[in-house]
Amino acid sequence: MKNCLIILFALCMGVGAYAKDNKKKHIVANPIDVEYAFTRQEKAGGREAADPMIVLFKDKYYLFATWNLGYWVSDDLCDWTFITSDVLPFQYFAPAVMVYKDELYWMGSLNNCLYKTSNPENGHSWTVASDAICAFRDNPEKTVVDPYLFVDDDQRVYLYWGSSMEEPLRAVELDTEHGFRPKADPTVVIEHNEHIYGWECRGSRNELAQPSCSEGSAMLKYNGRYYLQYAAPGTQFDTYGDGLYTSNNPLGPFVHEPSSPFSVKPGGWMTGAGHGNTFQDKYGNWWHVATTVISQRYKFERRIGLWPVVFTPEGRPYTLTDYSDMPYIIPDRKIDWFKESPWTGWMDLSIGKKVSVSSATANHPAHHASDFTIKTWWSAATGEVGEWLSMDLGQKCCVNAIQANFADEGFGMFEEGAPKTPYRFSLEVSEDGRSWQEVVYRRDAGTHRTHELYVLEKPVKARYVRITNQGRLTGKFSLYDLRVFGHAFGSKPAKVKKVQVERKPDRRRIEVSWTPAEGATGYVVRWGLHPDELYSTFQTLQNRVEQGLFSIDQDYYFRVDAFNENGITKQSK
């Protein structure tokens, strides 16, 4: 142990600097680091992007989302460049995208037009491929909401859609030889079943006795089987996730997958993992991109998350959201996620830590910058140069990365795009709180990216981290959280003991409680259909969780792991 501490201290002796070529590191953190646009809805303004789709086209990744006047391109799933377009009608939300015969196709909700391009890096190159894709025989004026376009191995194309608390999800095959018009009347593929599947019930604990909104269809094919994804119970809830039905035919009939929801993140710093798509990268690794939830200024205040996906030998997919609040590595090769974790191993050093500030507002006090949730934020009284926040990590730690999550307090209403002034700031570290050394500097160009992860070129030894505003802002200098990642130099927490699981009279609800583990900062509750298949998770700082995510006719297994600044301790069984 002593030798390990000596090595860790040696690694932290040098002063780090922001790695200007972060692309080589391939280390990222959720939410995806893009310039989220300001939108205006329900008399409130804020940033958002939601209902994402990522497709691989001509060796590049393209990311499309709701309410952004363009889309993003990336070579590596790490660095994203925004592409504007004056052709695509981005007022139509929840876009569907497909790769078909060496071209990229796009359509939006409530829009009968289908667009295509062979060169999406030029946002002005799109042309109309069909002006009546949804011309149904029973109602030629009918349009669809939350569409998804799926191209099968035989190049037959299918359209899936639906977003309602009453109507089911539907699908139809499209006639590619005649303007992508429907070949037949729609087929019902998924009905509402919240009385059986608890995760479909509305509420951030699935506690509301109300019908859910089933929406966000997506289709993938794996080993000859069709996996139809759908989102519930509503985009504003922490339990927003994606479930599955499977079939041997793209139009069904479909059978409910008992491990649903296969993508869910009801706890942790950022919650929600619904309405997205599952895709393969250049190396054959599976990923799921989906919507995450803030929903404080208005219910459609959202971001985008990206997580690895595993398929069990039986063909059950799971989205790995455990510890996804922390930095992870985007690989440049084929990875067996069962054997190699993408997680860097850097712990969150900032949870619950003492914070000092230059000023604060009554509704957004200093401690909100370290409370392990994006749903609250600290705000300075002004946006003037010199406003600052300082965090005491409580002990000297090895700091590897810092994520400044700007909250845009007081930025007002914006119809589109980003504020006129970018964030300009400096990040400093100190061992004693008196002598400071700068590790990140954004005084000149600044950034419109509000969730950027700054990976230090070399780890540093520090107890204090300070961020200072270096440019006058349109609104107030504010942070959801200042998140610091690395390692402390103590012991991991003790193992969790005396886990109790109680299934409620409403079998959709289960409570898990345990004796607090000595030295633990928080816990990860794992569950699944088998003892060796515990891939669904809930992150919490408490020693009790009650959720309504479960199916009335399904049995589950649970395990509770503990974590702190020094690492993770798995429960023995």
HELIX and SHEET records of a PDB file:
HELIX    1   1 LYS A    2  LEU A   11  1                                  10    
HELIX    2   2 ASN A   22  LYS A   24  5                                   3    
HELIX    3   3 GLY A  198  GLU A  200  5                                   3    
HELIX    4   4 ALA A  366  SER A  370  5                                   5    
SHEET    1   A 2 ILE A  27  VAL A  28  0                                        
SHEET    2   A 2 TYR A 328  ILE A 329 -1                                        
SHEET    1   B 2 ALA A  37  GLN A  41  0                                        
SHEET    2   B 2 ALA A  44  GLU A  48 -1                                        
SHEET    1   C 4 MET A  53  PHE A  57  0                                        
SHEET    2   C 4 LYS A  60  PHE A  64 -1                                        
SHEET    3   C 4 GLY A  70  SER A  74 -1                                        
SHEET    4   C 4 THR A  81  THR A  84 -1                                        
SHEET    1   D 4 ALA A  96  TYR A 100  0                                        
SHEET    2   D 4 GLU A 103  MET A 107 -1                                        
SHEET    3   D 4 LEU A 114  THR A 117 -1                                        
SHEET    4   D 4 THR A 127  SER A 130 -1                                        
SHEET    1   E 4 TYR A 148  VAL A 151  0                                        
SHEET    2   E 4 VAL A 157  TRP A 161 -1                                        
SHEET    3   E 4 LEU A 169  ASP A 175 -1                                        
SHEET    4   E 4 ARG A 181  PRO A 182 -1                                        
SHEET    1   F 4 TYR A 148  VAL A 151  0                                        
SHEET    2   F 4 VAL A 157  TRP A 161 -1                                        
SHEET    3   F 4 LEU A 169  ASP A 175 -1                                        
SHEET    4   F 4 THR A 187  ILE A 190 -1                                        
SHEET    1   G 4 GLU A 215  TYR A 222  0                                        
SHEET    2   G 4 ARG A 225  ALA A 232 -1                                        
SHEET    3   G 4 GLY A 241  SER A 247 -1                                        
SHEET    4   G 4 VAL A 255  HIS A 256 -1                                        
SHEET    1   H 4 THR A 271  GLN A 280  0                                        
SHEET    2   H 4 TRP A 286  VAL A 293 -1                                        
SHEET    3   H 4 ARG A 302  PHE A 311 -1                                        
SHEET    4   H 4 PRO A 317  THR A 319 -1                                        
SHEET    1   I 3 MET A 347  ASP A 348  0                                        
SHEET    2   I 3 SER A 478  HIS A 487 -1                                        
SHEET    3   I 3 TRP A 378  SER A 379 -1                                        
SHEET    1   J 4 MET A 347  ASP A 348  0                                        
SHEET    2   J 4 SER A 478  HIS A 487 -1                                        
SHEET    3   J 4 TRP A 388  PHE A 406 -1                                        
SHEET    4   J 4 LYS A 354  VAL A 357 -1                                        
SHEET    1   K 6 MET A 347  ASP A 348  0                                        
SHEET    2   K 6 SER A 478  HIS A 487 -1                                        
SHEET    3   K 6 TRP A 388  PHE A 406 -1                                        
SHEET    4   K 6 LEU A 453  ASN A 469 -1                                        
SHEET    5   K 6 TYR A 423  SER A 430 -1                                        
SHEET    6   K 6 GLN A 437  THR A 447 -1                                        
SHEET    1   L 3 LYS A 497  ARG A 503  0                                        
SHEET    2   L 3 ILE A 510  THR A 515 -1                                        
SHEET    3   L 3 ARG A 544  GLN A 547 -1                                        
SHEET    1   M 4 SER A 536  THR A 540  0                                        
SHEET    2   M 4 GLY A 522  GLY A 528 -1                                        
SHEET    3   M 4 TYR A 557  ASN A 564 -1                                        
SHEET    4   M 4 GLY A 567  THR A 569 -1                                        
END                                                                             
